[in-house]
Amino acid sequence: MPVFIGALRERVTLQAAQNTPDGGGGQRRAWTAVATVWAAVTSLGSRQALEQGHAGTFQAYRMTLRARPGLAPGMRVLWRGIALRVTALPLTAS
């Protein structure tokens, strides 16, 4: 299903993880902004689940944006002050 450019109404920032020295011989993860782009954001609902030993409610979203190189699972998206984990990148035929 084609997405028209007028449907991309939300500003999101794509971020990639970088390991940086912590000064004590180790490393820590820091998030670096890769790009700020327009996207369409749709809620897919919420679910209750056990993740990393903690029960919680998790919200899932589908974000549609223009294809760009370098986008991969493991990155995160900042949207309206919320950090969202990229878990999948479905490919669609154009």
Summary of the structure (lengths in Angstrom):
residues: 94
radius of gyration: 15.6
end to end distance: 8.4
largest distance: 50.9
contacts: 184
relative contact order: 0.26
helix: 3%
strand: 61%
